């Protein structure tokens, strides 16, 4: 199975940034902090998400079963490192209530993982379709 790994990274970046923009626009309507928190959330989520994705060496072709295990390992690493990055960013330059920051980080993280999973599933369907065409020949 081949993963369109650059497309996955683009989707992760786009999803995280779109969520942060939505946060920055919508959160102030409910009395929560907007742009400063959204920007810091991107800083806590995106570098770890990209690192977690690149650690699995997505450019290598592997059987689908191996991809699941390797992707899960990268996700667990990201799940452990994101709270550390969040704590580091908030501790170095606290801004507003930490609940706002943690909620923004959680929203960005969730959407980033959803984008990643969606793109991996699309790659898997595409690889399965290509394999079926090759075996039909």
C-alpha positions as a printed Julia matrix, in Angstrom:
137×3 Matrix{Float64}:
   0.0    0.0     0.0
   1.23   3.47   -0.9
   0.13   6.46    1.1
  -0.1    9.87   -0.51
   1.91  11.21    2.4
   2.3   14.79    1.21
  -1.48  15.02    0.69
  -1.94  13.73    4.25
   0.38  16.44    5.6
  -1.39  19.14    3.59
  -4.76  17.94    4.92
  -3.45  17.95    8.48
  -2.08  21.49    8.16
  -5.24  22.74    6.46
  -7.51  21.11    9.03
  -5.54  22.44   12.0
  -5.34  25.97   10.58
  -9.03  26.01    9.6
  -9.98  24.91   13.11
  -7.8   27.61   14.64
  -9.39  30.25   12.39
 -12.86  29.04   13.35
 -11.82  29.14   17.0
 -10.52  32.68   16.64
 -13.77  33.84   15.03
 -16.33  31.91   17.08
 -14.77  31.73   20.58
 -14.96  35.48   21.3
 -18.72  35.37   20.73
 -18.9   33.17   23.85
 -16.49  35.28   25.89
 -13.45  33.09   25.21
 -10.09  34.24   23.88
  -9.68  34.15   20.1
  -6.59  34.78   17.99
  -3.85  34.56   20.64
  -5.15  31.2    21.85
  -5.73  29.89   18.31
  -2.19  30.76   17.25
  -0.71  29.03   20.27
  -2.89  25.98   19.65
  -1.44  25.69   16.15
   2.03  25.91   17.7
   1.23  23.09   20.12
  -0.49  20.74   17.67
   0.97  21.14   14.2
   4.7   20.53   14.79
   3.93  17.42   16.84
   1.4   16.18   14.26
   3.88  16.55   11.42
   6.68  14.97   13.46
   4.39  12.08   14.42
   3.52  11.56   10.76
   7.1   11.76    9.49
   8.33   9.33   12.18
   6.35   6.54   10.49
   8.26   7.1     7.2
   5.07   7.35    5.14
   6.92   7.39    1.81
   7.72   3.67    2.15
   5.38   1.17    0.53
   4.12  -1.37    3.08
   1.34  -3.94    3.46
  -1.88  -2.38    4.79
  -1.66  -4.39    8.02
   1.77  -2.92    8.76
   0.48   0.58    8.02
  -2.17   0.27   10.7
   0.37  -0.72   13.35
   2.91   1.91   12.35
   0.3    4.67   12.11
  -1.03   3.73   15.55
   2.49   3.98   16.99
   2.92   7.45   15.49
  -0.47   8.49   16.85
   0.4    7.3    20.35
   3.68   9.23   20.24
   1.76  12.32   19.14
  -0.87  11.74   21.84
   1.87  11.73   24.48
   3.88  14.66   23.11
   1.02  17.1    22.42
   0.18  17.64   26.12
   3.88  18.24   26.81
   4.05  20.84   24.04
   0.84  22.4    25.33
   2.24  22.63   28.84
   5.53  24.06   27.59
   3.86  26.73   25.47
   1.45  27.76   28.2
   4.18  27.79   30.88
   6.6   29.86   28.8
   4.07  32.55   27.92
   0.77  32.21   29.78
  -2.14  34.02   28.2
  -5.65  34.02   29.58
  -7.35  31.08   31.25
  -5.67  27.77   30.52
  -9.06  26.13   29.89
  -9.41  28.22   26.73
  -6.01  27.13   25.5
  -6.55  23.46   26.33
  -9.93  23.49   24.56
  -8.43  25.12   21.45
  -5.57  22.59   21.43
  -8.08  19.74   21.8
 -10.17  21.03   18.9
  -7.14  21.46   16.63
  -5.76  18.05   17.61
  -9.08  16.28   16.97
  -9.56  17.83   13.53
  -5.94  17.14   12.59
  -6.36  13.45   13.41
  -9.67  13.34   11.5
  -8.01  14.83    8.42
  -5.13  12.38    8.69
  -7.44   9.37    9.03
  -9.61  10.54    6.15
  -6.64  10.92    3.83
  -5.17   7.56    4.85
  -8.53   5.89    4.21
  -8.71   7.55    0.79
  -5.19   6.3     0.02
  -6.15   2.81    1.12
  -9.21   2.8    -1.14
  -7.08   4.08   -4.02
  -4.4    1.42   -3.4
  -7.03  -1.31   -3.18
  -8.53  -0.14   -6.48
  -5.12  -0.11   -8.19
  -4.33  -3.59   -6.83
  -7.66  -4.92   -8.11
  -6.96  -3.47  -11.56
  -3.46  -5.03  -11.61
  -4.76  -8.46  -10.64
  -7.51  -8.28  -13.28
  -4.9   -7.85  -16.01
